[in-house]
Each structure stands twice: as C-alpha cells, then as structure tokens.
Amino acid sequence: MFNKTPESLRLTLRALARLLGYPDAALRAQMPGLVDALRLEQALPAARVAELAALCQQIAAMDPYEAEARYVDTFDRGRQTSLHLFEHVHGDSRERGPALIDLTQTYERAGLHLDASELPDHLGVVLEFASTQSPAVAREFLGEMAHILNALFTALVNRASPYASVIAAVLEAAGHKAQAVEVTPEPDMDEAWAEPEAFDGCATRGQNRPGQPQPIQIVRKARPQSSQGVSP
C-alpha cells in the first residue's frame, strides 16, 4: 500500500502544509478547497482523506478563538509537538544553526528562496518545498525525516489531538506507515520556563535569604586626628 509512488503529490503536500498553518480566517475559508485537493489527487488512503476532511470541517465550524487557541496550545507549548523539526533533533543547541543553513541551501539549489517570515525547518515549509519536486524526490526527502515525524505523530496521539491525522498523512505520502515510538518526557511548561532566584540566598557570611532578618553591623568611626596628631 505504501510502496507505489503516486503520479503526483503536489496538491496533497500543499494541502497538508496549509492544514498545519495557523487557523486564521483566511485558512478557515480555504478548508473546503483543501478537501477537494486531497480527494482529487488520491495520493492518500481513502480512510485518511476522510479523517482529514473531518478535521477541516471541524476547524471551519469551530469558534475562531477556540480554533486558534487549540493550535497554539498544540504546537507552541512544548518541544515534543513542535512543527520545527530540528527542535526534535537539536533542541536549542549550536548544531541547529548549521542544520538550518544546510536546509536553506537545499531550497536554494532547487531555485527556491525562503520567505524570512518562517524558519526552514517548519514542517509547513518542508512540505511546500517537497510539493515542488517530483513524487520520487519528494518521498525520499520526507522519508529522511520519518523518525522525527513518527515522534511528532506519537506526541499528538498521546494528547488525543486530531492533528495527528495530518502527520500520519505526511508519513503515508512519503511511503511510510505512521507508528507509535518512544518519546522522551519533557518537563512541565511552568517548570521549564521558571526563572531561578537571582542568588538563591547567598552563602556569604552576613547575608541571608530575602524575607529573613538581615543583621546590621554598626562600626564606630574613628575620630580624625589634627595635624599634630592630637584629637580635638
């Protein structure tokens, strides 16, 4: 089922890229067209297309603020569900910078120049690029990221997020099967972003933690002597 290369992936990959975008008014208005594109190209299993159509209908029918808040809560509040793929591999380490440069150069070698409004490792950008390539090249390119996509898929399933079906569709378009993998637990958001106390109570003698009594030491100042060395 996943071995035959589709004749075209252009519409499917672009539709999936749009589905992973921020659900503002413009995107919600495009939902019927995205479903039509997925059905027209028939690059995905019918059951998956039905899941994606249900997600499109749900997003279009939701209260706009609720749809947008759910998106932010899903993709912007933790590394496990981040749409920036290199966060799953490099996190905030120095290795991410060179990896982003390499990916940008991959786009440029294909004659494409990235809009500076988004990072090159965002899955939506990755899918947009893949949609410009032949189906065989697109599948090979996305297949190199299958381990990251499966981790993202697993994290979304664990959260019971309907967006998991979009990631599963990306994997299927790449010729892979979505499957659960072990994901590393991440700290609670409040804990991860908590700022440590500036000094956490200095150990220096004579200083205590804030809120505790502060000892005051009074030192008598010596009287100045006259030029003859006698106190006035």
C-alpha positions, 0 to 999 in steps of 0.5 A, a space after each residue: 500500500 505504501 510502496 507505489 509512488 503516486 503520479 503526483 503529490 503536489 496538491 496533497 503536500 500543499 494541502 497538508 502544509 496549509 492544514 498545519 498553518 495557523 487557523 486564521 480566517 483566511 485558512 478557515 475559508 480555504 478548508 473546503 478547497 483543501 478537501 477537494 485537493 486531497 480527494 482529487 489527487 488520491 495520493 492518500 488512503 481513502 480512510 485518511 482523506 476522510 479523517 482529514 476532511 473531518 478535521 477541516 470541517 471541524 476547524 471551519 465550524 469551530 469558534 475562531 478563538 477556540 480554533 486558534 487557541 487549540 493550535 497554539 496550545 498544540 504546537 507552541 507549548 512544548 518541544 515534543 509537538 513542535 512543527 520545527 523539526 530540528 527542535 526534535 533533533 537539536 533542541 536549542 543547541 549550536 548544531 541547529 544553526 548549521 542544520 538550518 543553513 544546510 536546509 536553506 541551501 537545499 531550497 536554494 539549489 532547487 531555485 527556491 528562496 525562503 520567505 524570512 517570515 518562517 524558519 526552514 525547518 517548519 514542517 509547513 515549509 518542508 512540505 511546500 518545498 517537497 510539493 515542488 519536486 517530483 513524487 520520487 524526490 519528494 518521498 525520499 526527502 520526507 522519508 529522511 525525516 520519518 523518525 522525527 515525524 513518527 515522534 511528532 505523530 506519537 506526541 499528538 496521539 498521546 494528547 488525543 489531538 486530531 492533528 495527528 491525522 495530518 502527520 500520519 498523512 505526511 508519513 503515508 505520502 512519503 511511503 511510510 506507515 505512521 507508528 507509535 515510538 518512544 518519546 522522551 518526557 519533557 518537563 512541565 511548561 511552568 517548570 521549564 520556563 521558571 526563572 531561578 532566584 537571582 542568588 538563591 540566598 547567598 552563602 556569604 557570611 552576613 547575608 541571608 535569604 530575602 524575607 529573613 532578618 538581615 543583621 546590621 553591623 554598626 562600626 564606630 568611626 574613628 575620630 580624625 586626628 589634627 595635624 599634630 596628631 592630637 584629637 580635638 
